[in-house]
Amino acid sequence: NKGANPIIAAAKNVTNAALLGNFSSAATQIGDSVMTVYHQGLVPTLQAVVEKVAGKERLTPKDFGMVNHIAEELADMGGTGRLVHSVLKYSGFQKIDMFEKGLAINSSLIKNSKLASTPEGLAKLRAKWEPAFGQDFPALVQELRSGKPGPLTEALSFSELSDMQPVSKAEMPQMLSLIHI
């Protein structure tokens, strides 16, 4: 992979630090929980909050290698990249973002586990996820029914998170590739 032109990368990082690195942006980040409710439903989202507060989170962003990883477009760790990460850390943005990612991951796991427990829910799961999981779909259903995360349920939860926000290069808009000179 070819990195961005250093001047463009530095300008992007300084702009991100200025726009996102303040307390109001961190507070606004809490609004992502509304998107989690929209995607996963109110009950699974509230259950994920309760599990988080009780220290019984099933999966964490760390399980997916997302420690200090807010978004793929902020992954640059040059000089200005370190500045962005420091600013986001000390403004509280990063902590709230990690909470929101954990909320999205766990509410997805809760919702899909409930779907796997009924014939109607299983039909919904099959329609949405059998094409993606293929012959592994029955094993995915077993993992969901067990209530214990495994590789398939982790892949499912990561896919659901990826639908909500760009957490890997696969979710990056193609237009951003034009910036990489």
PERARA-V722675 format. One record per helix or strand of 2 or more residues. SS is the DSSP state (a for helix, b for strand). FROM is the first residue (numbers start at 1). LEN is the number of residues. If there is no record, write none. Layout:
BEGIN
ss->SS from->FROM len->LEN
ss->SS from->FROM len->LEN
END
This chain:
BEGIN
ss->a from->6 len->15
ss->a from->23 len->7
ss->a from->32 len->9
ss->a from->42 len->12
ss->a from->61 len->4
ss->a from->72 len->3
ss->a from->79 len->13
ss->a from->93 len->23
ss->a from->119 len->28
ss->a from->151 len->14
ss->a from->169 len->3
ss->a from->174 len->5
END
